[in-house]
Amino acid sequence: MPAPCDMLILHYTGMPDSGEALQWLCNPIAQVSAHYFVFEDGRVLQLVPESRRAWHAGEAAWQTSTDINSRSIGIEIANPGHDGGLPPFPEAQIDAVIALSRDICTRWRIPPQNVLAHSDVAPMRKQDPGELFPWARLHEAGVGHFVAPEPIIDGRYFAQGEQGQPIEALQAMFAMYGYPLAIDGEFGPHTHAVVTAFQRHFRPGRVDGVADASTITTLRNLIRARPGVPS
């Protein structure tokens, strides 16, 4: 891997059959690969050495980096994804993902806030591993960064088409946490995609791309709870 690895990216395969997904990841013509593949029954295969770059993130960004493949390890989790109805992840599979992720993060000293969804680093293109992925359970097992989502209530919200200083402040908060987002004061498609990706990971109770009070407060709490940030 050209640069020191400091990120772990979790994906779903998005294909109806795990065997076909594995074949696709191993096919040079596909020009896509990942370091690990986790079957529904918890079996784990290593497809690419951790020291090698794998082509799992594609066009993606986080914080100041626009070359996520060079600094991350990718885990593909067998699941049909949104197009396949987004079935729940089996217990054995999640147990295996937790054990593998914990081992990787320990050995590479990956910060908790750098354990991310594919949708976090590529919000305009990707949805995986989706809102049913149990991020809270991973956090309880010592993997990743998470806080309890704020309850969803009625009240002021921001949505596509709005603009101005409040939108700039909202965009600045997402950018502060790491999301690839320009601070231009326009709640356009990119901001909508970032809000949606954030909700899938951190506030899955309602995934609609609307920055309501629950979403904004959860984001604020995450920023405050990041390791190394004074309380």
C-alpha positions in Angstrom: 0.0 0.0 0.0 1.7 3.3 -1.1 0.7 5.3 2.0 0.2 4.2 5.6 -3.2 2.7 6.1 -5.5 4.7 8.4 -9.0 3.8 7.1 -11.3 0.8 7.0 -14.1 0.9 4.5 -17.1 -1.4 4.7 -19.2 -2.4 1.7 -22.0 -4.7 0.6 -21.6 -6.7 -2.6 -24.9 -5.6 -4.0 -25.3 -8.8 -6.0 -28.0 -11.5 -5.4 -25.5 -14.4 -5.2 -22.4 -14.4 -3.0 -20.6 -16.8 -5.3 -21.1 -14.5 -8.3 -20.0 -11.5 -6.3 -16.8 -13.3 -5.3 -16.1 -14.2 -8.9 -16.6 -10.6 -10.0 -14.2 -9.3 -7.3 -11.6 -11.9 -8.5 -12.0 -11.0 -12.2 -9.3 -8.7 -13.5 -11.7 -7.4 -16.2 -14.0 -6.0 -13.5 -11.2 -3.7 -12.3 -12.6 -3.9 -8.7 -11.2 -5.7 -5.7 -11.2 -5.7 -1.9 -9.0 -7.1 0.7 -11.6 -9.3 2.4 -14.9 -11.0 1.6 -17.3 -12.1 4.3 -19.9 -14.7 3.4 -23.4 -14.8 5.0 -22.3 -17.7 7.2 -19.3 -15.8 8.6 -16.6 -17.4 6.5 -13.9 -14.9 5.6 -11.6 -14.9 2.5 -8.7 -12.7 2.0 -8.5 -11.6 -1.6 -5.7 -9.0 -1.5 -2.8 -8.7 0.9 -3.3 -5.8 3.3 0.0 -4.3 2.1 -1.4 -4.0 -1.4 -3.7 -1.4 -2.8 -7.2 -2.8 -3.6 -9.7 -1.1 -5.9 -12.7 -1.0 -3.6 -13.5 2.6 -3.0 -13.4 4.0 -6.5 -13.8 7.8 -6.8 -14.0 8.8 -3.2 -12.8 11.3 -0.6 -12.6 11.8 3.1 -11.2 14.8 5.0 -8.4 16.1 2.7 -7.7 12.8 0.9 -9.1 12.1 -2.6 -7.3 8.7 -3.0 -9.0 6.5 -0.5 -7.8 3.3 -2.1 -4.2 4.1 -1.2 -4.9 4.5 2.5 -7.6 2.0 3.3 -8.5 -1.6 3.7 -11.8 -2.7 2.2 -14.2 -5.4 3.4 -16.9 -6.7 1.1 -19.9 -8.1 2.9 -22.1 -10.5 0.9 -25.5 -8.9 0.8 -27.9 -8.2 -2.2 -28.1 -4.6 -1.1 -30.9 -2.1 -1.8 -31.6 -3.5 -5.3 -32.1 -6.9 -3.7 -34.4 -5.6 -1.0 -31.7 -5.0 1.6 -32.1 -8.2 3.7 -30.8 -8.1 7.2 -27.2 -9.1 7.8 -27.0 -12.6 9.5 -25.6 -12.8 13.0 -22.7 -15.0 12.0 -21.7 -12.6 9.3 -21.8 -9.5 11.6 -19.8 -11.4 14.3 -17.2 -12.2 11.6 -17.1 -8.6 10.4 -16.6 -7.4 14.0 -13.8 -9.8 14.7 -12.0 -9.0 11.4 -12.5 -5.2 11.8 -11.3 -5.2 15.3 -8.1 -7.1 14.3 -7.4 -4.8 11.4 -8.0 -1.6 13.4 -5.7 -2.9 16.2 -2.9 -3.9 13.9 -3.0 -0.8 11.7 -4.0 1.6 14.6 -7.0 2.9 12.6 -8.8 5.7 14.4 -12.4 4.9 15.3 -13.7 7.8 13.2 -12.0 6.3 10.1 -14.1 3.2 10.1 -16.5 4.2 7.4 -19.2 3.1 5.0 -18.6 3.2 1.3 -21.5 5.7 1.1 -19.6 8.0 3.5 -16.6 8.4 1.2 -18.7 8.3 -2.0 -22.1 9.8 -1.1 -23.0 10.7 -4.7 -22.5 7.2 -6.0 -22.9 4.6 -3.2 -25.5 3.5 -0.6 -23.6 0.6 1.0 -23.5 -1.1 3.4 -26.9 0.6 4.0 -29.1 1.7 6.8 -29.6 -1.8 8.2 -26.0 -2.4 8.9 -25.6 -2.4 12.7 -23.0 0.3 13.3 -24.0 0.6 16.9 -23.3 -3.0 17.5 -19.8 -2.6 16.0 -19.2 0.4 18.2 -20.2 -1.6 21.3 -17.6 -4.2 20.3 -14.9 -1.6 20.1 -15.1 -0.9 16.3 -15.8 2.6 14.9 -17.2 5.9 16.1 -20.8 6.2 17.0 -23.2 8.0 19.4 -26.8 7.3 20.1 -29.0 9.1 17.5 -31.1 11.9 18.7 -34.9 11.2 18.6 -36.7 12.3 15.5 -39.1 15.2 16.3 -41.0 17.8 14.3 -39.4 21.2 13.9 -37.2 23.3 11.7 -35.3 21.5 9.0 -33.2 22.2 5.9 -33.8 20.6 2.5 -32.9 20.8 -1.1 -33.3 24.3 -2.7 -32.5 26.2 0.5 -29.5 28.5 0.6 -27.7 31.0 2.8 -25.6 31.2 6.0 -27.4 28.4 7.8 -26.6 26.0 5.0 -23.0 27.1 5.0 -22.9 26.3 8.8 -24.5 22.9 8.1 -22.0 22.1 5.3 -19.1 23.3 7.5 -20.2 20.8 10.2 -20.3 17.9 7.8 -16.9 18.9 6.3 -15.5 19.2 9.8 -16.4 15.6 10.5 -14.8 14.5 7.2 -17.5 14.4 4.5 -16.4 15.6 1.1 -18.5 18.7 0.7 -18.0 22.2 -0.6 -19.1 25.0 1.7 -21.1 27.1 -0.8 -24.3 27.8 1.0 -26.4 25.9 -1.5 -28.4 22.9 -0.4 -28.0 21.1 -3.7 -27.7 17.4 -4.8 -24.3 17.0 -3.2 -25.4 18.3 0.2 -28.5 16.1 0.0 -26.3 13.1 -0.8 -24.0 13.8 2.2 -27.0 14.2 4.6 -28.4 10.9 3.3 -25.1 9.1 3.7 -24.8 10.4 7.2 -28.3 9.3 8.1 -27.6 5.8 6.7 -24.6 5.5 9.0 -25.5 7.5 12.1 -29.3 8.2 12.1 -30.9 5.3 10.2 -34.4 5.8 11.7 -35.3 8.0 8.8 -33.1 8.2 5.7 -34.5 11.1 3.5 -31.7 13.6 3.0 -33.4 16.2 5.0 -31.3 17.9 7.7 -33.7 17.9 10.6 -33.0 18.6 14.2 -32.2 14.9 14.9 -29.7 14.8 12.1 -27.9 18.0 13.0 -27.8 17.3 16.8 -26.5 13.8 16.1 -23.7 15.3 13.9 -22.9 17.8 16.6 -22.6 15.1 19.2 -20.4 13.0 16.9 -18.0 15.9 16.4 -17.8 16.6 20.1 -17.3 12.9 20.9 -14.4 12.4 18.4 -11.3 11.1 20.1 -8.9 13.9 21.0 -11.6 16.6 20.9 -12.0 18.4 24.2 -15.4 18.0 25.8 
